[in-house]
Amino acid sequence: MNEINYNSMTEQELRQEIANLRERSRKAEQLGIVNEFAVYERKALMAEAYLVDLDTIIPGEMYRITGSPGDFFQVDYLKGRFAWGHRLGSDRFEEALPVSILQPMKVGK
């Protein structure tokens, strides 16, 4: 499989790639191919990270984690398309999450 450089894609190309990856993911899930499903889901999350304005992810702020209700993530710093920090209530183990799965705490207010 050819590796795709998301950084060089236009917004429209990224959105098309995300749609293609989601479709492949859906088909893999229907066929019960769990590892392929997971790969396509992760690739889609990474492609989505290139649609995020990095200025909206602020070090020191707390964010909700998409798909993980009740989990919160404090961003320490950004590196590439990943936010490095720790989950609230953890033993402060540092981890990196794609910026595409971080949602502001103040949604709807």
MARBA-3410 file (N, C-alpha, C, O; in Angstrom, 1 decimal):
109
0.8,-1.2,0.0,0.0,0.0,0.0,0.9,1.2,0.0,1.9,1.3,0.7 ~ 0.5,2.2,-0.8,1.3,3.4,-0.9,1.0,4.3,0.3,-0.2,4.5,0.7 ~ 2.0,4.9,0.9,1.8,5.8,2.0,1.4,7.2,1.4,2.0,7.7,0.4 ~ 0.5,7.8,2.0,-0.1,9.1,1.6,0.4,10.2,2.5,0.4,10.1,3.7 ~ 0.9,11.3,1.9,1.4,12.4,2.6,0.2,13.4,2.9,-0.1,14.2,2.0
-0.5,13.3,4.0,-1.6,14.1,4.3,-1.3,15.6,4.4,-2.1,16.4,4.1 ~ 0.0,15.9,4.7,0.4,17.3,4.8,0.3,18.0,3.5,0.1,19.2,3.4 ~ 0.4,17.3,2.4,0.4,18.0,1.1,-0.9,18.0,0.4,-1.1,18.5,-0.7 ~ -1.9,17.4,1.1,-3.3,17.3,0.5,-4.1,18.6,0.8,-3.9,19.3,1.8 ~ -5.0,18.9,-0.1,-6.0,20.0,0.1,-7.0,19.5,1.1,-7.2,18.3,1.3
-7.8,20.4,1.6,-8.9,20.1,2.5,-9.9,19.1,1.8,-10.3,18.1,2.4 ~ -10.2,19.4,0.5,-11.1,18.5,-0.2,-10.5,17.1,-0.4,-11.2,16.1,-0.2 ~ -9.2,17.0,-0.7,-8.6,15.7,-0.8,-8.6,14.9,0.5,-8.8,13.7,0.5 ~ -8.3,15.7,1.6,-8.4,15.1,2.9,-9.7,14.5,3.2,-9.9,13.4,3.7 ~ -10.8,15.3,2.9,-12.1,14.9,3.2,-12.5,13.6,2.4,-13.2,12.7,2.9
-12.0,13.6,1.2,-12.3,12.4,0.3,-11.5,11.2,0.9,-12.1,10.1,0.9 ~ -10.3,11.4,1.3,-9.5,10.3,1.8,-10.1,9.7,3.1,-10.2,8.5,3.3 ~ -10.6,10.6,4.0,-11.3,10.2,5.2,-12.5,9.4,4.9,-12.8,8.4,5.5 ~ -13.3,9.9,3.9,-14.5,9.1,3.5,-14.1,7.7,3.0,-14.8,6.7,3.3 ~ -13.1,7.6,2.2,-12.6,6.3,1.6,-12.2,5.4,2.8,-12.5,4.2,2.8
-11.4,6.0,3.7,-10.9,5.2,4.9,-12.1,4.7,5.7,-12.1,3.6,6.2 ~ -13.1,5.6,6.0,-14.3,5.2,6.8,-15.0,4.1,6.1,-15.5,3.1,6.7 ~ -15.1,4.1,4.7,-15.8,3.1,4.0,-15.1,1.8,4.1,-15.7,0.7,4.3 ~ -13.8,1.8,3.9,-13.0,0.6,4.1,-13.1,0.0,5.5,-13.2,-1.2,5.7 ~ -13.1,0.9,6.5,-13.3,0.5,7.9,-14.6,-0.2,8.1,-14.7,-1.2,8.7
-15.7,0.4,7.5,-17.0,-0.2,7.7,-17.1,-1.6,7.1,-17.7,-2.5,7.6 ~ -16.5,-1.7,5.9,-16.5,-3.0,5.2,-15.7,-4.0,6.0,-16.1,-5.2,6.1 ~ -14.6,-3.6,6.5,-13.7,-4.6,7.3,-14.5,-5.0,8.6,-14.5,-6.2,9.0 ~ -15.2,-4.0,9.2,-16.0,-4.4,10.4,-17.1,-5.4,10.0,-17.3,-6.3,10.8 ~ -17.8,-5.2,8.9,-18.8,-6.1,8.5,-18.3,-7.5,8.2,-19.0,-8.5,8.5
-17.1,-7.5,7.7,-16.5,-8.8,7.4,-15.8,-9.5,8.7,-15.3,-10.6,8.6 ~ -15.8,-8.7,9.8,-15.2,-9.2,11.0,-13.7,-9.2,11.0,-13.1,-10.0,11.8 ~ -13.1,-8.4,10.2,-11.6,-8.3,10.1,-11.2,-7.1,11.1,-11.0,-6.0,10.7 ~ -11.1,-7.5,12.4,-10.9,-6.5,13.4,-9.6,-5.7,13.2,-9.6,-4.5,13.4 ~ -8.5,-6.3,12.9,-7.2,-5.6,12.8,-7.3,-4.6,11.6,-6.7,-3.5,11.8
-7.9,-5.0,10.5,-8.0,-4.1,9.4,-8.9,-2.9,9.7,-8.6,-1.8,9.3 ~ -10.0,-3.2,10.4,-10.9,-2.2,10.9,-10.1,-1.1,11.7,-10.3,0.1,11.4 ~ -9.3,-1.6,12.6,-8.6,-0.7,13.5,-7.6,0.2,12.7,-7.4,1.3,13.0 ~ -6.9,-0.4,11.8,-5.9,0.3,11.0,-6.6,1.4,10.2,-6.1,2.5,10.2 ~ -7.7,1.1,9.5,-8.4,2.2,8.8,-9.0,3.3,9.7,-9.0,4.4,9.3
-9.4,2.9,10.9,-9.9,3.9,11.8,-8.8,4.8,12.2,-9.0,6.0,12.3 ~ -7.6,4.3,12.5,-6.5,5.1,13.0,-6.0,6.0,11.8,-5.7,7.2,12.1 ~ -6.0,5.5,10.6,-5.6,6.3,9.5,-6.6,7.5,9.3,-6.2,8.6,9.0 ~ -7.9,7.2,9.4,-8.9,8.2,9.3,-8.7,9.3,10.4,-8.8,10.5,10.1 ~ -8.4,8.9,11.6,-8.1,9.9,12.7,-6.9,10.7,12.4,-6.9,11.9,12.6
-5.9,10.1,11.8,-4.7,10.9,11.4,-5.0,11.9,10.3,-4.5,13.0,10.3 ~ -5.7,11.4,9.3,-6.1,12.4,8.2,-6.9,13.5,8.8,-6.8,14.7,8.4 ~ -7.9,13.2,9.7,-8.7,14.3,10.3,-7.8,15.2,11.1,-8.2,16.4,11.2 ~ -6.7,14.8,11.6,-5.8,15.7,12.4,-5.3,16.8,11.5,-5.0,17.9,12.0 ~ -5.2,16.6,10.2,-4.7,17.6,9.3,-5.8,18.6,9.0,-5.5,19.6,8.3
-7.0,18.4,9.4,-8.1,19.4,9.2,-8.2,20.3,10.5,-9.0,21.3,10.4 ~ -7.5,19.9,11.5,-7.7,20.7,12.8,-6.7,21.9,12.8,-5.5,21.8,12.4 ~ -7.2,23.0,13.1,-6.4,24.2,13.3,-5.6,24.1,14.6,-6.2,24.1,15.7 ~ -4.3,23.9,14.5,-3.5,23.7,15.7,-3.6,24.8,16.7,-3.3,24.6,17.9 ~ -3.9,26.0,16.2,-4.1,27.2,17.1,-5.2,27.0,18.1,-5.3,27.7,19.1
-6.1,26.0,17.8,-7.3,25.8,18.7,-6.9,24.8,19.8,-7.7,24.6,20.8 ~ -5.8,24.2,19.8,-5.3,23.3,20.8,-4.3,24.0,21.7,-3.2,24.3,21.2 ~ -4.7,24.3,22.9,-3.9,25.2,23.7,-3.2,24.4,24.9,-3.9,23.8,25.7 ~ -1.9,24.4,24.9,-1.2,23.8,26.0,-1.7,24.3,27.4,-1.9,25.5,27.5 ~ -1.8,23.4,28.3,-2.3,23.8,29.6,-3.8,23.6,29.8,-4.4,23.5,30.9
-4.5,23.5,28.6,-6.0,23.4,28.6,-6.4,21.9,28.8,-5.6,21.0,28.4 ~ -7.6,21.7,29.2,-8.2,20.3,29.4,-9.2,20.1,28.2,-9.9,21.0,27.8 ~ -9.2,18.9,27.6,-10.1,18.6,26.5,-10.8,17.3,26.8,-10.3,16.4,27.5 ~ -12.0,17.1,26.2,-12.7,15.8,26.2,-12.0,15.0,25.1,-11.5,15.5,24.1 ~ -12.1,13.6,25.3,-11.5,12.7,24.3,-12.7,12.1,23.6,-13.5,11.4,24.2
-12.8,12.3,22.3,-13.9,11.7,21.5,-13.8,10.2,21.6,-12.8,9.6,21.5 ~ -15.0,9.6,21.8,-15.1,8.2,21.9,-14.7,7.6,23.3,-14.7,6.4,23.4 ~ -14.5,8.5,24.2,-14.1,8.0,25.5,-14.8,8.9,26.6,-14.1,9.7,27.3 ~ -16.1,8.7,26.7,-16.9,9.6,27.6,-16.3,9.5,29.0,-15.9,8.4,29.6 ~ -16.2,10.7,29.7,-15.7,10.7,31.0,-14.2,10.8,31.1,-13.7,11.0,32.2
-13.5,10.7,30.0,-12.0,10.8,30.0,-11.7,12.2,29.6,-12.2,12.8,28.6 ~ -10.8,12.8,30.3,-10.3,14.2,30.0,-8.8,14.2,29.8,-8.1,13.4,30.5 ~ -8.3,15.1,29.0,-6.9,15.1,28.6,-6.3,16.5,28.8,-6.9,17.4,28.2 ~ -5.3,16.6,29.5,-4.6,17.9,29.6,-3.4,18.0,28.7,-2.5,17.1,28.8 ~ -3.4,18.9,27.8,-2.3,19.1,26.8,-1.2,19.8,27.5,-1.3,20.9,28.0
0.0,19.2,27.4,1.2,19.9,27.8,1.9,20.6,26.7,2.4,21.7,26.8 ~ 2.0,19.9,25.5,2.6,20.5,24.3,2.2,19.8,23.1,1.6,18.7,23.1 ~ 2.4,20.5,21.9,2.0,19.9,20.6,3.3,19.5,19.9,4.3,20.2,20.0 ~ 3.3,18.4,19.2,4.4,18.0,18.4,3.8,17.4,17.1,3.2,16.3,17.2 ~ 4.0,18.0,16.0,3.3,17.6,14.8,1.8,17.7,15.0,1.3,18.7,15.4
1.1,16.6,14.6,-0.3,16.6,14.8,-0.8,15.8,16.0,-1.9,15.3,16.1 ~ 0.1,15.7,17.0,-0.2,15.0,18.2,-0.1,16.0,19.4,0.7,16.9,19.4 ~ -1.0,15.8,20.3,-1.0,16.6,21.6,-0.4,15.7,22.6,-0.9,14.5,22.8 ~ 0.6,16.1,23.3,1.2,15.3,24.4,0.7,15.9,25.7,0.6,17.1,25.9 ~ 0.5,14.9,26.6,0.0,15.3,27.9,-0.4,14.1,28.7,0.2,13.1,28.6
-1.5,14.3,29.5,-1.9,13.2,30.4,-3.4,13.2,30.6,-4.0,14.3,30.5 ~ -4.0,12.1,30.9,-5.4,12.0,31.2,-5.6,12.4,32.7,-4.8,12.1,33.5 ~ -6.7,13.0,32.9,-7.1,13.4,34.2,-7.4,12.2,35.1,-8.0,11.3,34.6 ~ -6.8,12.2,36.3,-7.0,11.1,37.2,-6.0,9.9,37.0,-6.0,9.0,37.7 ~ -5.1,10.1,36.0,-4.1,9.0,35.7,-2.9,9.3,36.6,-2.9,10.3,37.3
-1.9,8.4,36.6,-0.7,8.7,37.4,0.2,9.6,36.6,1.5,9.5,36.7 ~ -0.3,10.4,35.8,0.4,11.4,35.0,1.4,10.7,34.0,2.5,11.2,33.7 ~ 1.0,9.6,33.5,1.8,8.9,32.4,1.6,9.8,31.2,0.5,10.0,30.7 ~ 2.7,10.2,30.6,2.6,11.1,29.4,2.2,10.2,28.2,2.7,9.1,28.0 ~ 1.3,10.7,27.4,0.9,10.0,26.2,0.6,11.0,25.1,0.5,12.2,25.4
0.6,10.6,23.9,0.3,11.4,22.7,-1.0,11.0,22.1,-1.2,9.8,21.9 ~ -1.9,12.0,21.8,-3.2,11.7,21.1,-3.2,12.5,19.9,-2.8,13.7,19.9 ~ -3.8,12.0,18.8,-4.0,12.8,17.6,-4.9,14.0,18.0,-5.9,13.8,18.7 ~ -4.6,15.2,17.5,-5.4,16.4,17.8,-6.9,16.2,17.4,-7.8,16.9,17.9 ~ -7.1,15.3,16.4,-8.5,15.1,15.9,-9.5,14.5,16.9,-10.7,14.6,16.7
-9.0,13.9,18.0,-9.9,13.3,18.9,-10.1,14.2,20.2,-10.8,13.8,21.1 ~ -9.5,15.4,20.2,-9.7,16.3,21.3,-10.8,17.3,21.0,-10.9,17.9,20.0 ~ -11.7,17.4,22.0,-12.8,18.3,21.9,-12.8,19.3,23.1,-12.5,18.9,24.2 ~ -13.1,20.6,22.8,-13.0,21.6,23.9,-14.0,21.2,25.0,-15.0,20.6,24.7 ~ -13.7,21.6,26.2,-14.5,21.4,27.3,-15.8,22.2,27.3,-16.8,21.8,27.8
-15.7,23.4,26.7,-16.8,24.3,26.7,-17.8,24.2,25.6,-18.4,25.1,25.2 ~ -18.0,22.9,25.1,-18.9,22.7,24.0,-20.3,23.1,24.4,-20.8,22.6,25.5 ~ -21.0,23.9,23.6,-22.4,24.2,23.9,-22.6,25.3,24.9,-23.8,25.5,25.3 ~ -21.6,26.0,25.4,-21.7,27.0,26.4,-21.4,28.4,25.8,-21.5,29.4,26.5
END
